[in-house]
Amino acid sequence: MVHHFQWESMSKKLSTNFPYKKIKGTLNWYDANSKTGWIDSKEFKELTPSICHTQGWIFEETKTYIKTFSTYSIDPEDNSIEFGEILCIPKVWLKLR
């Protein structure tokens, strides 16, 4: 029970200082699709980009790209943040916003 209380108070303290915006809904975007080896023209004609779906937080956004992350960890000693599942998506690849 003590650990639960410590975790709650730590997470409340850290969440109020969290500087990143949550992605509203889902970020939908196109990604290149590829195949290795030999394929015939029918398979080649059927090849299309993948449609990807990202949820998480925005690390940085510019006119040309958006950087996102889906997992993070905060060091309780110095409040530094480490990021996981990071992406840098060119905005021309975005399907819907």
ABEGO torsion letter per residue (X at the ends): XAAAAAAAAAAAAAAAABABBBBBEBBBBBBBBBBBEBBBAAAAAABBBBBBBBBEBBABBBAABBBBBABBBBBAAAGBBBBBGBBBBBAAABABX
